[in-house]
Amino acid sequence: MRVPFFLIDAFAHGPFTGNPAGVVILEAPLPDETMQAIGGEINQAETAFVWPEGSRYRLRWFTPTTEVDLCGHATLASAHALGKGVDFITRSGVLTARQSPNGWELDFPAEPFDESQDAIPGTAALWTGRNRMDILALLENEDAVVQYAPDFLAIQAMPARGLIVTAPAKNTEADYVCRFFAPQVGVPEDPVTGSAHCGLSPFWCAKLGKTELLGYQASARGGYVRTEMRGERVQLSGKAITVVEGTLCL
């Protein structure tokens, strides 16, 4: 069995930036264990599996070790691989992807944080919060985010999908910076995490008094995510670059 396969850099501002995602285009779903095994073989933060379902497409996301409920960069990569606006049926409801002047625009649910008392390994946070997926830590400044040295064993023990650290950006290009760590799901540090910005956007919009923001994820690869709050939804915008196009042999 041979199926189309892509490796696509999402939320990228140039070649080999942003977050690489595997995208597998199917005619019908594969067994869960097969998709998980492929996710481990491709070994990216997420591999997306897409197949037609009526006028829409079903979309599922797998890390190297587990299936996840929401993933922004692999959704953007999937729309880019299909080359058209798409309505995706997912574990987080229907997600739309449309072409825009900023590349691709994704319509995602907002994931606001409620204040928590979580202790953050290796740093003193000014504020901490939780949503249904992650723990957020507000740090003092951008340097504290960039220089944060994660204790992966301690983060892995936290009862959440992952840990986001964030602070105001010190330059005029971005509004805020962040990093995301999820060793719990086999992703020590994710280069650019669209779903994390579903929580970061309402958090920083409330702090900055804006509805449109530019976030920079300060990983080694780096990537920008534009967001706009629209009620209980967040519009995520970014560009994608195809790096590998080929055939997956099953």
Steps between C-alpha positions, in 0.01 A plus 500: 500500500641838396361832623611863449723640772624854567735665747395864533644786707202681654496851648824543309662828396762334281640158411566275800322729746168452673377156601532197269196273479446176318182480293363169371216525246272194510192381315367332817616476862772262610484306828591716799805290581627541143463879510678508835782284364537735202509796739788333681676418171473855364601628846380857466317690774180408316406298197157577354279242331237638262225326302176615333174473692212630290574860398748534786817328614566303815823605674688326781835589656760264649824582682771231503327348806132601516198655328420860598176699512616816322794601284536825311813457294404157363154637409661784307737249336206278402317785327824593322546139383143487368549842337152635570267633767374214712257421782666241724304272731716447811490404868469874571202555270496638147810707421516707183810595304492770233766671291569859603753778433697364797514149351237284669237599753369243748179534699562338841329499839634745758658319795520764778695434819363502853739608775672212678758442772732276299868501589712544187823295493812715481347848517285735705189588301316829541170319426393149414187368334341187357271418212373158393837415347793695640654696786604861433778685682544875463868588543659837571630583154601363160851413616355276771301312235792466258740391776260266678670163553227234512517210744331248272450236770327753725288635214404147400359446850269803469132403453453664160579449132785750530646818646497842331732778620432851372588867546455831318720539193771762530505590130228673300440215255324256736264563791611201708747213499452144620644149510317169534617175661306171485718200591175343629399433138846436355580862401775644725479848342261577216634751246167683439175390665180634342273356770702671774420836339129419540564567868772761462281717278218561753757535779705770325201672339360558850836629626579723202149621415520371142310252286777435245847386603825363363663233714854370458588151620866526599611143430820415316310508168269786597167593350231770493129448562251778428182481705168681507233451764148457362271429794572151625712418194860585409622554146857373461694610193831386362690380196610152396783363287510148352838339573439137399239352266492128437335163556452309823523125448283297737 
